[in-house]
């Protein structure tokens, strides 16, 4: 699964989101495929790839999943656009308001 993670990561870095999305989904579907930190990063990248592809609701779902497993997660403003970070913060605030 290590090579699948590298493939997904490379597709994401080259903005080939149509390739990255199913690869990250496959990795996240297998609980033994990734350790904690890589699993968090895969969910972050999947959410970002979905966001870039215009699937904002699906991106919100991935960001929620990330925050459930890693409440301290943040998106790096040097890496992501301000609108995506604003959406991520909105998801975080909604989860806090719901008591999650």
N, C-alpha and C positions, 0 to 999 in steps of 0.2 A: 504494500500500500504506500510505501515511501515514494516510489516513482510516480504513483498516481497523484500524490500530494504535490510533488514537484511539477508535474504536468499541469495541474489545476492552477498552481501558483504562477507558472509561466504564462498560461493563457490569460490570467487576470492581469498580470503586469503588462502584457501586450494588448490589453483592452479587447481581447477576444472573449467577450462575456458569454456568447452563445456556446462556446466550448467550456468555459470555466464553470458555468452554472451546473450542468449535469455532473461534471466531475466532482465538484464540492458536495453536491447532493448525495452522490454515491459514497463518498468518504464519510459523510455524516450519518448515513443510514447504517453503517457498520460500527457498532460501539467499540470494537477492538482495533479499528483502523488507525486511530490517532490518540496521542496522550492528551491530557487536559489543555495545556497551552496551545498546542496545534489545533485541537478541536475548537477552541475559542476563536483562534485566528481564521480557521476555515469557515466558521459561522459568520464572522465579521466580513470576510471576503465575499461569501455567498450573498449576504445582505447588500453589500456595496455593489456587486455585479448586478443583482436584481434591480437595485435603485437606478444604476446607470442605464439599464435596459428599459426603464420606465415602469417596472412592476413595483410601484411604491408600497402597496399593501403587503405584497410578499416580502419585500425588504423589511418592513416593519415587523413582520412575524419573525424573521431571522434575528433582527436586532433585539426583539423581546426574548427570544431563546438565548441569545448571548447574555443578556442582562440577568436572566434567571440563574444561569450557571456561573456568571462572573459579574456581580453587581457593581464592581469597580471599573468595569470596562469603559474606555473612552475611545473616540475616534480621533486620530492625529490630524490636526488642521493643516499640517504640512503635506499630508497625503490625500486628504479628502476635501471636496468643495464645501463651502459654508452652508449651502442649502441641505446637503446630506447630513452634516453635523447638526443642523437645526432640527431635522426630522428625527435623528437619533435622540437628541435631548428631549424632544416632545414625547417620544416613546418612553424614555426613562421617567419623565414627569407623570405620564399617565399611569405607569406601573406603580409609582410611589403613591399616587392618589388612590389607587385601588388597594393599597396596602400590601403590595407584593414585595 
